[in-house]
Structures are given as C-alpha cells and as structure tokens.
Amino acid sequence: MAAGNKARRYSDIRNAKAGRDYQLGERYEAGIVLTGTEVKSIRAGKAQLADAFARCEKGEIFLHNLHIAEYEFGNINNHSPKRPRKLLLKHREIRKIQHEMEAGGRALIPVRMYFKAALVKVELALATGKKLFDKRHDLQKRDQMREVDRELKRWR
C-alpha cells in the first residue's frame, strides 16, 4: 500500500441507550441478513440501533425496529427502513438465548453494529432493565468520578 493511501475505516454504529437503560450481560456476535442497499446505507453510517430489539420466532432470531435509512442512490427496489431482519447464530446459541429470555425475563438488545472483513456483524447482549433509582445511582457515580478527575488535574 502506498504511503498516502490508507485503508478506509468505518466507524461502529452504537446503541447509546443500551448501557443507560439496561444492565448488560452475556454478549453474542451475530451475522445479519441484509440487501445490497442496506449494506451501502450502513457503510454511509445511516443506521440507528436506539429502539431496536431481538425476538425469537420459530427457532430463529429476528431484529426488530432497526432503522436503516433508504440508500439515497437506490431505485424503486430500495429496501424498507424498519423491516425485521434475520440474525445468523448457531443453533445452540439460539437455544441458550431463548432459554435465558424465557427463564429470567431478559431482553436481547443490539449493542453495536460493525464491519468484520466486509461482513456486517451485530453485537447482542442479554439485558435486564434498570430501575429509575439504578439510573440515578449511575449518574451520581459518573458525577463523582468527574469531580475526582477535575481535582487530580488541578493538583498536577
């Protein structure tokens, strides 16, 4: 590779609400079934994971409410922005996730979406919802850490 030509790096698409609203547990990496225009939109950074969730249906896992904007250079065959998308996991992982969701009242939340060797991958986490006091406690801890950092910088 020439000195001036560096490989393009695509940024991850992250779910900012996931860490705030849920206690994240075990994580899984899944492939996702997409059309060509969806991949192009994701490369352009036009996807949102904010309200997305995964659900088990007939032994398969589907991702709902994932918004991938229509490709701006697409034609009449462009994709639907919020259609359910199938996730690709191994059967034993699907069974384990399904068992965890039924037994513990947990949700399967997408945490981030990224490219791995030209394939789109989704990182999922088994999560339990946080209560309001948990969120307040996290905010207090963050504020305290910020104050400590300020004091340390002041003394340096």
mmCIF file of the C-alpha atoms, coordinates in Angstrom:
data_MODEL
# 
_entry.id   MODEL 
# 
loop_
_atom_site.group_PDB 
_atom_site.id 
_atom_site.type_symbol 
_atom_site.label_atom_id 
_atom_site.label_alt_id 
_atom_site.label_comp_id 
_atom_site.label_asym_id 
_atom_site.label_entity_id 
_atom_site.label_seq_id 
_atom_site.pdbx_PDB_ins_code 
_atom_site.Cartn_x 
_atom_site.Cartn_y 
_atom_site.Cartn_z 
_atom_site.occupancy 
_atom_site.B_iso_or_equiv 
_atom_site.pdbx_formal_charge 
_atom_site.auth_seq_id 
_atom_site.auth_comp_id 
_atom_site.auth_asym_id 
_atom_site.auth_atom_id 
_atom_site.pdbx_PDB_model_num 
ATOM 1   C CA . MET A 1 1   ? 0.000   0.000   0.000  1.00 0.00 ? 1   MET A CA 1 
ATOM 2   C CA . ALA A 1 2   ? 1.307   3.425   -0.855 1.00 0.00 ? 2   ALA A CA 1 
ATOM 3   C CA . ALA A 1 3   ? 2.173   5.798   1.956  1.00 0.00 ? 3   ALA A CA 1 
ATOM 4   C CA . GLY A 1 4   ? -0.671  8.194   1.125  1.00 0.00 ? 4   GLY A CA 1 
ATOM 5   C CA . ASN A 1 5   ? -3.347  5.511   0.644  1.00 0.00 ? 5   ASN A CA 1 
ATOM 6   C CA . LYS A 1 6   ? -4.621  4.216   3.926  1.00 0.00 ? 6   LYS A CA 1 
ATOM 7   C CA . ALA A 1 7   ? -7.392  1.671   4.213  1.00 0.00 ? 7   ALA A CA 1 
ATOM 8   C CA . ARG A 1 8   ? -10.735 3.288   4.979  1.00 0.00 ? 8   ARG A CA 1 
ATOM 9   C CA . ARG A 1 9   ? -12.057 2.532   8.425  1.00 0.00 ? 9   ARG A CA 1 
ATOM 10  C CA . TYR A 1 10  ? -15.779 2.511   9.004  1.00 0.00 ? 10  TYR A CA 1 
ATOM 11  C CA . SER A 1 11  ? -16.981 3.527   12.411 1.00 0.00 ? 11  SER A CA 1 
ATOM 12  C CA . ASP A 1 12  ? -19.172 1.347   14.564 1.00 0.00 ? 12  ASP A CA 1 
ATOM 13  C CA . ILE A 1 13  ? -22.832 2.141   14.953 1.00 0.00 ? 13  ILE A CA 1 
ATOM 14  C CA . ARG A 1 14  ? -23.526 2.043   18.676 1.00 0.00 ? 14  ARG A CA 1 
ATOM 15  C CA . ASN A 1 15  ? -26.668 1.875   20.791 1.00 0.00 ? 15  ASN A CA 1 
ATOM 16  C CA . ALA A 1 16  ? -26.223 4.699   23.306 1.00 0.00 ? 16  ALA A CA 1 
ATOM 17  C CA . LYS A 1 17  ? -29.410 3.818   25.199 1.00 0.00 ? 17  LYS A CA 1 
ATOM 18  C CA . ALA A 1 18  ? -28.343 0.229   25.869 1.00 0.00 ? 18  ALA A CA 1 
ATOM 19  C CA . GLY A 1 19  ? -25.889 0.949   28.682 1.00 0.00 ? 19  GLY A CA 1 
ATOM 20  C CA . ARG A 1 20  ? -28.116 3.589   30.217 1.00 0.00 ? 20  ARG A CA 1 
ATOM 21  C CA . ASP A 1 21  ? -31.411 1.688   30.228 1.00 0.00 ? 21  ASP A CA 1 
ATOM 22  C CA . TYR A 1 22  ? -30.210 -1.903  30.675 1.00 0.00 ? 22  TYR A CA 1 
ATOM 23  C CA . GLN A 1 23  ? -27.856 -3.953  32.811 1.00 0.00 ? 23  GLN A CA 1 
ATOM 24  C CA . LEU A 1 24  ? -25.902 -5.708  30.049 1.00 0.00 ? 24  LEU A CA 1 
ATOM 25  C CA . GLY A 1 25  ? -24.928 -9.335  30.491 1.00 0.00 ? 25  GLY A CA 1 
ATOM 26  C CA . GLU A 1 26  ? -23.574 -12.011 28.182 1.00 0.00 ? 26  GLU A CA 1 
ATOM 27  C CA . ARG A 1 27  ? -22.729 -10.830 24.661 1.00 0.00 ? 27  ARG A CA 1 
ATOM 28  C CA . TYR A 1 28  ? -23.019 -12.559 21.305 1.00 0.00 ? 28  TYR A CA 1 
ATOM 29  C CA . GLU A 1 29  ? -21.766 -11.763 17.817 1.00 0.00 ? 29  GLU A CA 1 
ATOM 30  C CA . ALA A 1 30  ? -24.271 -12.432 15.047 1.00 0.00 ? 30  ALA A CA 1 
ATOM 31  C CA . GLY A 1 31  ? -24.365 -12.037 11.315 1.00 0.00 ? 31  GLY A CA 1 
ATOM 32  C CA . ILE A 1 32  ? -27.354 -10.294 9.773  1.00 0.00 ? 32  ILE A CA 1 
ATOM 33  C CA . VAL A 1 33  ? -29.234 -10.920 6.520  1.00 0.00 ? 33  VAL A CA 1 
ATOM 34  C CA . LEU A 1 34  ? -29.257 -7.681  4.506  1.00 0.00 ? 34  LEU A CA 1 
ATOM 35  C CA . THR A 1 35  ? -29.860 -6.474  0.977  1.00 0.00 ? 35  THR A CA 1 
ATOM 36  C CA . GLY A 1 36  ? -27.244 -4.585  -1.040 1.00 0.00 ? 36  GLY A CA 1 
ATOM 37  C CA . THR A 1 37  ? -28.776 -1.161  -0.491 1.00 0.00 ? 37  THR A CA 1 
ATOM 38  C CA . GLU A 1 38  ? -28.891 -1.771  3.271  1.00 0.00 ? 38  GLU A CA 1 
ATOM 39  C CA . VAL A 1 39  ? -25.171 -2.537  3.343  1.00 0.00 ? 39  VAL A CA 1 
ATOM 40  C CA . LYS A 1 40  ? -24.430 0.635   1.389  1.00 0.00 ? 40  LYS A CA 1 
ATOM 41  C CA . SER A 1 41  ? -26.503 2.704   3.825  1.00 0.00 ? 41  SER A CA 1 
ATOM 42  C CA . ILE A 1 42  ? -24.687 1.152   6.805  1.00 0.00 ? 42  ILE A CA 1 
ATOM 43  C CA . ARG A 1 43  ? -21.330 1.948   5.200  1.00 0.00 ? 43  ARG A CA 1 
ATOM 44  C CA . ALA A 1 44  ? -22.527 5.555   4.940  1.00 0.00 ? 44  ALA A CA 1 
ATOM 45  C CA . GLY A 1 45  ? -23.402 5.481   8.671  1.00 0.00 ? 45  GLY A CA 1 
ATOM 46  C CA . LYS A 1 46  ? -27.169 5.789   8.101  1.00 0.00 ? 46  LYS A CA 1 
ATOM 47  C CA . ALA A 1 47  ? -28.399 3.249   10.675 1.00 0.00 ? 47  ALA A CA 1 
ATOM 48  C CA . GLN A 1 48  ? -29.854 3.628   14.176 1.00 0.00 ? 48  GLN A CA 1 
ATOM 49  C CA . LEU A 1 49  ? -29.936 0.968   16.890 1.00 0.00 ? 49  LEU A CA 1 
ATOM 50  C CA . ALA A 1 50  ? -31.659 3.129   19.529 1.00 0.00 ? 50  ALA A CA 1 
ATOM 51  C CA . ASP A 1 51  ? -35.054 1.368   19.696 1.00 0.00 ? 51  ASP A CA 1 
ATOM 52  C CA . ALA A 1 52  ? -34.001 -1.998  18.275 1.00 0.00 ? 52  ALA A CA 1 
ATOM 53  C CA . PHE A 1 53  ? -34.571 -5.340  19.986 1.00 0.00 ? 53  PHE A CA 1 
ATOM 54  C CA . ALA A 1 54  ? -34.315 -9.000  19.047 1.00 0.00 ? 54  ALA A CA 1 
ATOM 55  C CA . ARG A 1 55  ? -37.039 -11.605 19.384 1.00 0.00 ? 55  ARG A CA 1 
ATOM 56  C CA . CYS A 1 56  ? -37.074 -15.405 18.990 1.00 0.00 ? 56  CYS A CA 1 
ATOM 57  C CA . GLU A 1 57  ? -39.618 -16.595 16.431 1.00 0.00 ? 57  GLU A CA 1 
ATOM 58  C CA . LYS A 1 58  ? -39.916 -20.266 15.397 1.00 0.00 ? 58  LYS A CA 1 
ATOM 59  C CA . GLY A 1 59  ? -36.354 -21.176 16.348 1.00 0.00 ? 59  GLY A CA 1 
ATOM 60  C CA . GLU A 1 60  ? -34.828 -18.127 14.650 1.00 0.00 ? 60  GLU A CA 1 
ATOM 61  C CA . ILE A 1 61  ? -33.905 -14.699 15.946 1.00 0.00 ? 61  ILE A CA 1 
ATOM 62  C CA . PHE A 1 62  ? -35.099 -11.535 14.221 1.00 0.00 ? 62  PHE A CA 1 
ATOM 63  C CA . LEU A 1 63  ? -34.025 -7.953  14.844 1.00 0.00 ? 63  LEU A CA 1 
ATOM 64  C CA . HIS A 1 64  ? -36.952 -5.519  15.027 1.00 0.00 ? 64  HIS A CA 1 
ATOM 65  C CA . ASN A 1 65  ? -37.025 -1.675  14.895 1.00 0.00 ? 65  ASN A CA 1 
ATOM 66  C CA . LEU A 1 66  ? -33.519 -1.407  13.453 1.00 0.00 ? 66  LEU A CA 1 
ATOM 67  C CA . HIS A 1 67  ? -33.715 1.676   11.263 1.00 0.00 ? 67  HIS A CA 1 
ATOM 68  C CA . ILE A 1 68  ? -31.514 1.604   8.175  1.00 0.00 ? 68  ILE A CA 1 
ATOM 69  C CA . ALA A 1 69  ? -32.211 4.652   6.020  1.00 0.00 ? 69  ALA A CA 1 
ATOM 70  C CA . GLU A 1 70  ? -33.032 4.101   2.383  1.00 0.00 ? 70  GLU A CA 1 
ATOM 71  C CA . TYR A 1 71  ? -29.993 4.311   0.135  1.00 0.00 ? 71  TYR A CA 1 
ATOM 72  C CA . GLU A 1 72  ? -30.065 7.743   -1.455 1.00 0.00 ? 72  GLU A CA 1 
ATOM 73  C CA . PHE A 1 73  ? -28.844 6.483   -4.836 1.00 0.00 ? 73  PHE A CA 1 
ATOM 74  C CA . GLY A 1 74  ? -31.187 3.496   -4.857 1.00 0.00 ? 74  GLY A CA 1 
ATOM 75  C CA . ASN A 1 75  ? -34.043 2.935   -7.284 1.00 0.00 ? 75  ASN A CA 1 
ATOM 76  C CA . ILE A 1 76  ? -37.628 1.721   -6.872 1.00 0.00 ? 76  ILE A CA 1 
ATOM 77  C CA . ASN A 1 77  ? -36.281 -1.566  -5.453 1.00 0.00 ? 77  ASN A CA 1 
ATOM 78  C CA . ASN A 1 78  ? -34.871 0.193   -2.388 1.00 0.00 ? 78  ASN A CA 1 
ATOM 79  C CA . HIS A 1 79  ? -35.362 -1.539  0.978  1.00 0.00 ? 79  HIS A CA 1 
ATOM 80  C CA . SER A 1 80  ? -37.946 -0.795  3.682  1.00 0.00 ? 80  SER A CA 1 
ATOM 81  C CA . PRO A 1 81  ? -36.212 1.104   6.545  1.00 0.00 ? 81  PRO A CA 1 
ATOM 82  C CA . LYS A 1 82  ? -37.693 -0.780  9.538  1.00 0.00 ? 82  LYS A CA 1 
ATOM 83  C CA . ARG A 1 83  ? -38.315 -4.290  8.260  1.00 0.00 ? 83  ARG A CA 1 
ATOM 84  C CA . PRO A 1 84  ? -37.468 -7.241  10.572 1.00 0.00 ? 84  PRO A CA 1 
ATOM 85  C CA . ARG A 1 85  ? -34.042 -8.670  9.785  1.00 0.00 ? 85  ARG A CA 1 
ATOM 86  C CA . LYS A 1 86  ? -32.908 -12.230 10.431 1.00 0.00 ? 86  LYS A CA 1 
ATOM 87  C CA . LEU A 1 87  ? -29.847 -12.765 12.636 1.00 0.00 ? 87  LEU A CA 1 
ATOM 88  C CA . LEU A 1 88  ? -27.419 -15.594 11.965 1.00 0.00 ? 88  LEU A CA 1 
ATOM 89  C CA . LEU A 1 89  ? -26.397 -17.544 15.070 1.00 0.00 ? 89  LEU A CA 1 
ATOM 90  C CA . LYS A 1 90  ? -25.567 -21.164 15.807 1.00 0.00 ? 90  LYS A CA 1 
ATOM 91  C CA . HIS A 1 91  ? -28.442 -23.393 16.930 1.00 0.00 ? 91  HIS A CA 1 
ATOM 92  C CA . ARG A 1 92  ? -27.020 -23.949 20.407 1.00 0.00 ? 92  ARG A CA 1 
ATOM 93  C CA . GLU A 1 93  ? -26.595 -20.187 20.867 1.00 0.00 ? 93  GLU A CA 1 
ATOM 94  C CA . ILE A 1 94  ? -30.204 -19.631 19.808 1.00 0.00 ? 94  ILE A CA 1 
ATOM 95  C CA . ARG A 1 95  ? -31.434 -22.273 22.258 1.00 0.00 ? 95  ARG A CA 1 
ATOM 96  C CA . LYS A 1 96  ? -29.356 -20.780 25.070 1.00 0.00 ? 96  LYS A CA 1 
ATOM 97  C CA . ILE A 1 97  ? -30.616 -17.252 24.347 1.00 0.00 ? 97  ILE A CA 1 
ATOM 98  C CA . GLN A 1 98  ? -34.208 -18.449 24.098 1.00 0.00 ? 98  GLN A CA 1 
ATOM 99  C CA . HIS A 1 99  ? -33.907 -20.273 27.435 1.00 0.00 ? 99  HIS A CA 1 
ATOM 100 C CA . GLU A 1 100 ? -32.385 -17.195 29.130 1.00 0.00 ? 100 GLU A CA 1 
ATOM 101 C CA . MET A 1 101 ? -35.103 -14.917 27.780 1.00 0.00 ? 101 MET A CA 1 
ATOM 102 C CA . GLU A 1 102 ? -37.928 -17.217 28.916 1.00 0.00 ? 102 GLU A CA 1 
ATOM 103 C CA . ALA A 1 103 ? -36.480 -18.046 32.336 1.00 0.00 ? 103 ALA A CA 1 
ATOM 104 C CA . GLY A 1 104 ? -35.106 -14.727 33.522 1.00 0.00 ? 104 GLY A CA 1 
ATOM 105 C CA . GLY A 1 105 ? -37.311 -12.136 31.873 1.00 0.00 ? 105 GLY A CA 1 
ATOM 106 C CA . ARG A 1 106 ? -34.347 -10.761 29.963 1.00 0.00 ? 106 ARG A CA 1 
ATOM 107 C CA . ALA A 1 107 ? -34.261 -8.938  26.643 1.00 0.00 ? 107 ALA A CA 1 
ATOM 108 C CA . LEU A 1 108 ? -31.886 -9.342  23.727 1.00 0.00 ? 108 LEU A CA 1 
ATOM 109 C CA . ILE A 1 109 ? -30.597 -5.886  22.822 1.00 0.00 ? 109 ILE A CA 1 
ATOM 110 C CA . PRO A 1 110 ? -28.231 -4.927  19.975 1.00 0.00 ? 110 PRO A CA 1 
ATOM 111 C CA . VAL A 1 111 ? -25.270 -3.002  21.393 1.00 0.00 ? 111 VAL A CA 1 
ATOM 112 C CA . ARG A 1 112 ? -23.338 -2.193  18.238 1.00 0.00 ? 112 ARG A CA 1 
ATOM 113 C CA . MET A 1 113 ? -23.142 -2.918  14.517 1.00 0.00 ? 113 MET A CA 1 
ATOM 114 C CA . TYR A 1 114 ? -19.814 -3.093  12.698 1.00 0.00 ? 114 TYR A CA 1 
ATOM 115 C CA . PHE A 1 115 ? -17.987 -4.461  9.676  1.00 0.00 ? 115 PHE A CA 1 
ATOM 116 C CA . LYS A 1 116 ? -15.780 -7.516  10.027 1.00 0.00 ? 116 LYS A CA 1 
ATOM 117 C CA . ALA A 1 117 ? -13.957 -8.482  6.823  1.00 0.00 ? 117 ALA A CA 1 
ATOM 118 C CA . ALA A 1 118 ? -16.637 -6.920  4.587  1.00 0.00 ? 118 ALA A CA 1 
ATOM 119 C CA . LEU A 1 119 ? -19.469 -8.604  6.535  1.00 0.00 ? 119 LEU A CA 1 
ATOM 120 C CA . VAL A 1 120 ? -21.898 -6.725  8.755  1.00 0.00 ? 120 VAL A CA 1 
ATOM 121 C CA . LYS A 1 121 ? -21.967 -8.070  12.304 1.00 0.00 ? 121 LYS A CA 1 
ATOM 122 C CA . VAL A 1 122 ? -24.248 -7.187  15.213 1.00 0.00 ? 122 VAL A CA 1 
ATOM 123 C CA . GLU A 1 123 ? -23.154 -7.458  18.841 1.00 0.00 ? 123 GLU A CA 1 
ATOM 124 C CA . LEU A 1 124 ? -26.086 -8.507  21.011 1.00 0.00 ? 124 LEU A CA 1 
ATOM 125 C CA . ALA A 1 125 ? -26.338 -8.534  24.794 1.00 0.00 ? 125 ALA A CA 1 
ATOM 126 C CA . LEU A 1 126 ? -28.737 -10.310 27.123 1.00 0.00 ? 126 LEU A CA 1 
ATOM 127 C CA . ALA A 1 127 ? -30.000 -7.456  29.256 1.00 0.00 ? 127 ALA A CA 1 
ATOM 128 C CA . THR A 1 128 ? -32.244 -6.731  32.220 1.00 0.00 ? 128 THR A CA 1 
ATOM 129 C CA . GLY A 1 129 ? -33.989 -3.384  32.518 1.00 0.00 ? 129 GLY A CA 1 
ATOM 130 C CA . LYS A 1 130 ? -32.707 -0.860  35.024 1.00 0.00 ? 130 LYS A CA 1 
ATOM 131 C CA . LYS A 1 131 ? -34.984 0.788   37.545 1.00 0.00 ? 131 LYS A CA 1 
ATOM 132 C CA . LEU A 1 132 ? -35.096 4.565   37.903 1.00 0.00 ? 132 LEU A CA 1 
ATOM 133 C CA . PHE A 1 133 ? -33.003 4.519   41.099 1.00 0.00 ? 133 PHE A CA 1 
ATOM 134 C CA . ASP A 1 134 ? -30.319 2.450   39.329 1.00 0.00 ? 134 ASP A CA 1 
ATOM 135 C CA . LYS A 1 135 ? -30.070 5.112   36.634 1.00 0.00 ? 135 LYS A CA 1 
ATOM 136 C CA . ARG A 1 136 ? -29.806 7.859   39.250 1.00 0.00 ? 136 ARG A CA 1 
ATOM 137 C CA . HIS A 1 137 ? -27.106 5.914   41.072 1.00 0.00 ? 137 HIS A CA 1 
ATOM 138 C CA . ASP A 1 138 ? -25.108 5.589   37.835 1.00 0.00 ? 138 ASP A CA 1 
ATOM 139 C CA . LEU A 1 139 ? -25.416 9.349   37.229 1.00 0.00 ? 139 LEU A CA 1 
ATOM 140 C CA . GLN A 1 140 ? -24.172 10.077  40.754 1.00 0.00 ? 140 GLN A CA 1 
ATOM 141 C CA . LYS A 1 141 ? -21.175 7.787   40.289 1.00 0.00 ? 141 LYS A CA 1 
ATOM 142 C CA . ARG A 1 142 ? -20.338 9.436   36.964 1.00 0.00 ? 142 ARG A CA 1 
ATOM 143 C CA . ASP A 1 143 ? -20.549 12.916  38.542 1.00 0.00 ? 143 ASP A CA 1 
ATOM 144 C CA . GLN A 1 144 ? -18.318 11.845  41.434 1.00 0.00 ? 144 GLN A CA 1 
ATOM 145 C CA . MET A 1 145 ? -15.716 10.430  39.060 1.00 0.00 ? 145 MET A CA 1 
ATOM 146 C CA . ARG A 1 146 ? -15.798 13.646  37.044 1.00 0.00 ? 146 ARG A CA 1 
ATOM 147 C CA . GLU A 1 147 ? -15.154 15.669  40.235 1.00 0.00 ? 147 GLU A CA 1 
ATOM 148 C CA . VAL A 1 148 ? -12.252 13.400  41.202 1.00 0.00 ? 148 VAL A CA 1 
ATOM 149 C CA . ASP A 1 149 ? -10.727 13.802  37.751 1.00 0.00 ? 149 ASP A CA 1 
ATOM 150 C CA . ARG A 1 150 ? -11.042 17.584  37.984 1.00 0.00 ? 150 ARG A CA 1 
ATOM 151 C CA . GLU A 1 151 ? -9.298  17.630  41.363 1.00 0.00 ? 151 GLU A CA 1 
ATOM 152 C CA . LEU A 1 152 ? -6.484  15.424  40.092 1.00 0.00 ? 152 LEU A CA 1 
ATOM 153 C CA . LYS A 1 153 ? -5.956  17.653  37.066 1.00 0.00 ? 153 LYS A CA 1 
ATOM 154 C CA . ARG A 1 154 ? -5.920  20.715  39.320 1.00 0.00 ? 154 ARG A CA 1 
ATOM 155 C CA . TRP A 1 155 ? -3.177  19.254  41.532 1.00 0.00 ? 155 TRP A CA 1 
ATOM 156 C CA . ARG A 1 156 ? -0.944  18.322  38.587 1.00 0.00 ? 156 ARG A CA 1 
# 
